[in-house]
Amino acid sequence: MRPKYPADVTAAFLELEGQPPLAAQRMAPGCRVAPDEAPPSFSAILTQLIETLFFASMATEEGRLNPLGVVFAQGIADFECAEPAWDLARFRSAVAFDVEHLANLAPASAWPRSFLAVVPLEGSLVIGGIAVPHARPSLTLDQLVRVVAPKPGVVAVYRGELEVVRYERGEVRTWMPKSRPQLDSIQRTVARNEASPLVRNVRGYLLRVVEGMVELGRGGLLGILGPGEGLPQLFGEEGSQLDTEVKRLAPALGLGAAILDLAGPHEIHTQDERRQPHEERPAARDSEHTLERSERVNRLLDLIVRLTTVDGAVVMSHALDVLAFGAKLPPPRAIISEVFAATPDRRMDASLSLDARGTRHRAAAAFVAGYPERIAFIVSQDGNAATFQEIDGKVVYWPL
């Protein structure tokens, strides 16, 4: 059954985000937080963004089709926050958000280098200017929603720089299956009771690692264990195999703890501040500590990417502690009779031959077989990325 465009694209994005739409649109530390009551609903806004860009992608300007992209914020001030920031060429008078104006401004916005900045104004959407994202560390997360039309009839919705869902040729395509208990469980383990969107976006951090692996062009395998598992559950008690075939880390690299630390409350005081506990700590110092924590997360993400280039797998705990790298994963407990390749419409009925694949694919399939709470991310040397996971008793290969 064909999707009901564009409503199903909106529904797929919100479902995969797994969080209330307005909370999902909150900004990085240091930015203004959008109000909890901001009509119209984000679902209605996103549907309008998708539908308008779809038709604008097929409109010509002086006989030419132009790719275009927009970035949505609750207000113009959101583009001027400290980190990450945008350079905004602000229009003195807002321009109506419609197909005609999008087609007219597309050549000036020069997507993907810049975007049309779209904000709500008096119950309608308007184009407030042209926004250019600042250069920043490659693994910094941006939380603003972007909608792009790279070619006629194709629309993709991004969370920052990460594509979440795409509509193309009558199909809704996503980077993750609808059923994703492994990632949901990892997010709960990392977040604990933390409600910050930065923590709830754990899959975004993991996808940044995968993107980094693709950019390096070396290929690699990242395996995440189930709850309560460690290296002994994977390899058995310490012995010859664990000592010779696994490069253990002691202590483990705590990516999950760093993500939680980045988003959590922090009360770091100097001695003078402790003498005056009721005085508010300067905002500049808050921003400085937030930037330090953000840079630490970026360094960990980059290091994990580099570790995947070593022959073997990077092994992480369910709480995203990096336990080891260069690991030769053990064979499956039983023969894997069939691997299912997920299709763009989320069905899992196409068989995949492991015999025609490389060592990484076989190791990733073996890693998840019989373990429904594990997940493996794999990148081939040709740049193709995918996950292996067990869903409803099936070992599933899901291209990213």
N, C-alpha and C positions, 0 to 999 in steps of 0.2 A: 504494500500500500504506500503510495507516494505521500511524502510529508506535506502538511498543510502550511505552506510557506506564506509568511515568515514566522508565524506563531510557533511552529515546532522548533525553529532555530533558537528562538528566545527561550523556549522551555528546556531545550537541551543544554543551553549555556547555564541557566539557573540551576538545573539539576546537577550538572557536573561541578559547578561552583560549590554546591552543598551548603549554602548559607543565605540568610536573608538578603535580598537584593540591595537595599540601601546600606546595610552594614558592609556589604561586599565592596561598595564604592568608596569606602573611607580611604584616606590617603596615608602615605608614609609618615613616620614621626616628624614633627615639626610643621605639619600642614594643618589647615583648618579642617575640622571634622564636619562632615555634612550633617544637617539636622535630621532628626528621626522622622519628622513629618515634612516631606518635600513633595507635594503633588506636582505633576501626576506620578503614578507609581513607576519605579524603575523598569518593571516589566513592560509597561506601555511605552516608555521612552525607548527601550532597546528595540522593541518591535518597529517603532517608527524609524529609528536609525537604520535598521536592516532593510526595511522596505524601500525607503527613500534612496539609499545607496544602490540597491539592486537596479532600480530604474535609471538612476543617474549614470550607472556604469555603461548603459547602452545609449546614452544621449551624447551627441557630438557637439563639439565646439569648433567652429570654423572647419567643419568636415572631418574632424579628428576625434577618435575615441581616446579618453585619458583615464588611466588608473587613478584612484583617489582613496583617501583615508581620512577618517575623522576620529578625534579623541574627545570623549565626553567627561565633563566635570560638573559638579553641582554649582560652581560659580567661577568667574574669571580669576578670583584670588587664589584658587587651587593650583593654578599654573605657576604661581610665584612663590611657592613654598621652598624651604631650604634644600631638601634632599628627598627624592631626586627632583630637579628643577627643569623648567622649560623656558626657552626664549620665546616670548610672545609678541608678535606684531599685531597689536590690538587695533581693531577697527573703531573709529570714533562713533559710528552708528552701526548697531548690530544689523546683520543681513539675515533675511528670512531663510530658514532651513527648508529648502525645497529642491526639486530636481533641477530646475532652471539655474538657480544660483550655484548649486554644487557643480554642475557641468561647466559653468562659466569660470568658477574659481579653481577647478581641478588643475589646470596647467600651472597656476601660481603656487599651489600648495606643494607640488613636486614630491608627491608620495613616492617612495617611503622615507625620504629625508625629512619631510615635514607633514603636518596634518592640519586640517581645518578644526579649530577649537569650537566645540558645540556645547552650549549651556542652556538651561531653562530660563525663560524670562516671561513673567506674567502669564504662566500657563502654557506657553509655546516654546518650541526649540528655536534657537537662533545661532548663527555663526558669529562668534565674537572676535575672531582673528585667525592668524596662522601661527601654529605652535611648532617649535623645533625642539626635540628633546636634547638636553645637555649630554655631552659625552660623559660617561661614568663607567665605573668598573663593570666589566662584561657580565658579572654575575649578580649585580644589584637588581632587586625586584622593584618593578614599577606597578602600582596598583590600579591605575586608571584604565577604564575600558576603552578599547579602540575597535572601530568597525571599518574594515577595508574592503574595497572592490578592486582586486588586482587585474581583472579582465572582465569583459561583458558577461553578465549573468552569474558571476561568482562573488559571494560575499562571505567574509570570515570575521569572527568575533574573537578578540584577544583580551586577555587580562594582562595589561602592560605589554611586554614583548612576547608573551606566550600565547600561541594560538590555542583556543579552547574548542571551537566548533566552526565548521565551514559548510556552506550550502553550494553544491556544484552539481550540475546535470541532474537536477531533481532529487538529489540525495543529501541527507544530513550526515556529515562525516565528523567524527570526534577522535581525539588522540587517546581516549581511554574508554573501555567498555562501560555500558550503563551500570552493570553490576561490578562494583569495585570494593568488595569488603576488605581486601588487603590494605588499600590506601586509607580507607576510612579508619581501620583499626590502628594503623601507624599514626594517623593524625590524632586520634584519641590518646594514644600512649604518649606522644610528644606534648600535646597541649595540656593534658591533665584537666584542670578546671579553668584554664586560661581561655578567655573569649576573644582575644585580639585577632583581627583578620590576618595579621602577619603569621601567627601560629597556625591558624586554620588553613593557610595556603601551603601546607607541607608538600603537597604534590607539585606545587609550583617550583619549590626549591629542588626537588628531585629531577624535575624536567630540565632545570637549568644545568644540572650535572650532565644529563643526557645530551643537551645541546652543546655543552662544552666538549663532550666526547666526539660528537659529530664534527665540530669545528677543527679539532686536532687531526682528524683523519687517520687515526691509528686503530680504531675499533676498541672494544672492551666489553666487560661483563661486570655488572653490579648486582649482587644477590643480597636480599634483605630477609633475615630469618623471621620466624614467627615469634609470638609473645613468649617470654621466658626461655627462649633458646639462646645458646651461645656456641662457641667453637666445639666444646665436647659433644653437643647434640649433633653437630654436623660431621665431625671427624672421629668421634670417640674420645676417650680420655687421652691425655697428652702421651705421645709416644713417637715412634719414628716418623710416621706420616705427618703429624702435626708439627714436628720440629723441622723436617726437611722440605716439606711441600707447601708450607704456609709461612708467610712473613707476618708474624703477629705484631701488634702494636701494644705497648704497655707504657702508660695507660692508653685506653682507647681514645680516639678523636671524637669528642662529643658534639656532633652537628646538631642533634636534637636539643641538647642543653643550650647550645649557643643561640638557636632560634628562639627558644623560650626566654632566654636572657634578654635578647634583643627586644622582645615585645612586652616583657613584664615590667612592673613598677620597680623603680630603683631609688634608693635613698642613700646616696653617697655623700657624706659630709666631711668637710675638713674639721680640724679641731675648733676653729673659730665658729663654724656653723653649729657644732655640737653645744657650744656654750650658749647659743641663741636658737634653740630648737624651734621656736615659733616663727622665725623669720623665713620667708620663702627663699629657696635656693635660686640663684640667677638663672634665667632661661637660657642664657648663652652656655652655661656649664651643662645644663641638661642636654642641649643640642650637641655639645662636644662629646659627652659620654655616649649618647645615642649613636653618633657617627663612629665612635670607636667600636661599639658592639656590632654595628652594621659591617664595618670593615673586617672584623673578626669572622663573621659569617661568610663574607665573600672569600676570605683567605682559605677557610675550610672547604668551601665548595670548589675552589680552584685546585686545592691540593688533592681532593678526592678525584677530580677529573684526571689529574696527572698520575695518580696511583693506578687508574684503570689501564694505562698504557703498558704497564708491566704484564708480562705473559701470565695469564691466570685471572682469577676473579677477585674483585674487592668484596669483602663480606661485611655486612652491617647488621647490627641488632635491630629489633623492632622499634627501639627508642632512638634509632639513627646514630648509634655509636659505631664508628669504623673500627672493627675488631682485627682485620687482617687484609692483606692484599697479596697478589701473586699466588693465589690459592688454586690448587688443582682440586676441583670439586669431585666428591665420590660418585660412583655410578648409582642409578636408581635402585630402590629396594626390589622392584619388580620390573618386568619387561614393559616398556611403553608401547602399547599396541597401536595407538593412534594419537596424533596431535591435530587439533582443530585450528584452522586459520580463520580469524574473525574477518567478516566482510564489512564494507563501509556502512551498511544498514544495520550493523550490530548483531547480525546472525553469526553463529559459530558452527557452521555445518560444512565448511570446506576443509578437506584433509590436507595436511602438510607432511611431506616426506622428509624426515630427518636425515635419511641416507644422502639426500642431495644437498644437505647443508653442512656447514663447517663444525669444528670442534666446539665453538662457543654456543651454537644453537643446541647441540646435543647436551652440553653441560648445563645450560639453562633449563632445558626441559627436565633433565634428571633432578635438578635442584628443587623444582616445585612439585614434581610428581608425588602424590600422596601427602602433600603438605599444603592444605588449602589456605593457610595464612602467610605463606611465603610469596615473594614476588621477585622476579629477575628482570633487570633492564639490560638490553643487549644492543650493541652498535657494531655493525659490520664495517670492514675496511672500505667498502664502497659507499658508506655513509647512511645505509638503511638502519633505522632504529625501531625497536619493538619491545614488547614485554612478553614474558612467559608467566603464566599463572594458572592455578587450578580453579576452575569455575564449574560448579555443579558436577564435580567428579571428572571433568574433562581438562586435559592439559591444553591450554589455549595460547596460541601465538597471535599477538595483537600488534599489527604495525602502527607506529606512531605517525 
